[in-house]
Amino acid sequence: MQLAKRVLELTPSPTLAISAKAKELKSKGVDVISLGAGEPDFNTPDNIIETAVDSMRKGFTKYTAAAGIPELKQAIIEKFKRDNNLEYKMDQVIVTMGAKHALYNFFQVVCNPGDEVIVPVPYWVSYPEQVKLAQAVPVFLEGKKENDYKITASQIESVLTDKTKAIIINSPSNPTGVIYSRDELAEIAEVCKKHDLYIVSDEIYEKLIYDEKEHVSIASISEDAYERTVVINGVSKPYSMTGWRIGYAAGNTSIIKAITGIASHSTSNPVSFAQFGAVEALNGPQDELLRMRNEFEKRRNTVLELVRDIPGFKPIKPFGAFYVFIDISEAIQGKYDNADKWAEILLDEAKVAVIPGSGFGLPNFIRISFATSLEQIQEGMRRIKNFVTA
Ligand SMILES: Cc1ncc(COP(=O)(O)O)c(C=O)c1O
């Protein structure tokens, strides 16, 4: 009895492995500080919960169209117009089971076996695996340290082959929190035009940006970029709705139609009442979103200060998302093989969970999440500093 090759080749998520171990310790009563979370620690705002509950009471508990309810698609269209200056029609938008599902289906519909997809390093853990599940090949492209690990147009040209099909852009980035500027995106869009590449632009952290930085969608750079880009976004991170599983994709009609075809035979519609909640998230008052963003900015400032105070820790300054990605090579040199081992021992001895960088493509880094309370952050960082300086 053999499982299929495609699953045998899957790399288990290191994010989940360390979180599982931290949870297990916690359940045994151990005082563990978790700085690993990939989700906001706030509850979903009440107005969103009330709307979803109300929709259930009104009987919206049945199948919907596979691509989502018209009310939500309309709210998404208006959001794109308002925030990104992008115009989409109803058949250019699909609601999915989280942004993750939209990304998964994107690779399924554009990749043939052996096609190459450029994955900027460091990357969000699921991109390479999703590319491989579509029988395509992830081509890893590491940004330069002096450019905060953002990739450039000329770097893209250096890895192109006749098999290159698409490129992933994730701004603001998980794990670094860096943001691509309009000029950087314009140069990347130009290379994609020249070599006829699809762009998949994961903008899930768009609303969580700091220091009054600007978020630009690469789809808005030019008419050509608009045509070749599928924008992925969702309500999980901005509205603290990770468990609701509502994301969306917008782009070229034929790609969206193909994604809808796959959804119709695999998942059908995203949860009906969660879709009504998402309408309220996008159309309702935005003050809770702002409150959460402001809180994240405060925590980012604190965590950066504490990280910079630890010998051998070199953080990349995040301007978005809720992570700090830290080069710890100096701190572990001569003592540990890599950050995986270091993180394992940190959890065992200091009872702090952080995510090692190997799952993001840079094994001498760690990712610290500030999606937890200031008190937990301060205590976690105190323990890490003691561990490093002991
Ligand atoms: C960069 C990035 N894209 C997509 C997702 C998936 O989000 P969703 O909960 O909408 O599936 C995540 C979640 O961690 C993420 O970090």
The ligand as an SDF file (V2000), in Angstrom:
LIG
                    3D

 16 16  0  0  0  0  0  0  0  0999 V2000
    1.4240   35.2270    3.4770 C   0  0  0  0  0  0  0  0  0  0  0  0
    0.1870   34.4790    3.8050 C   0  0  0  0  0  0  0  0  0  0  0  0
   -0.6870   34.2090    2.8200 N   0  0  0  0  0  0  0  0  0  0  0  0
   -1.8270   33.5380    3.0500 C   0  0  0  0  0  0  0  0  0  0  0  0
   -2.1410   33.0930    4.3140 C   0  0  0  0  0  0  0  0  0  0  0  0
   -3.4180   32.3080    4.5170 C   0  0  0  0  0  0  0  0  0  0  0  0
   -4.4470   33.0610    5.0200 O   0  0  0  0  0  0  0  0  0  0  0  0
   -5.9250   32.4780    5.1690 P   0  0  0  0  0  0  0  0  0  0  0  0
   -6.1810   32.3090    6.6180 O   0  0  0  0  0  0  0  0  0  0  0  0
   -6.8140   33.5040    4.5530 O   0  0  0  0  0  0  0  0  0  0  0  0
   -5.9710   31.1830    4.4260 O   0  0  0  0  0  0  0  0  0  0  0  0
   -1.2690   33.3340    5.3790 C   0  0  0  0  0  0  0  0  0  0  0  0
   -1.5650   32.8110    6.7210 C   0  0  0  0  0  0  0  0  0  0  0  0
   -0.7020   32.6030    7.5610 O   0  0  0  0  0  0  0  0  0  0  0  0
   -0.0770   34.0650    5.1190 C   0  0  0  0  0  0  0  0  0  0  0  0
    0.7890   34.3400    6.0990 O   0  0  0  0  0  0  0  0  0  0  0  0
  1  2  1  0
  2  3  1  0
  2 15  2  0
  3  4  2  0
  4  5  1  0
  5  6  1  0
  5 12  2  0
  6  7  1  0
  7  8  1  0
  8  9  2  0
  8 10  1  0
  8 11  1  0
 12 13  1  0
 12 15  1  0
 13 14  2  0
 15 16  1  0
M  END
$$$$
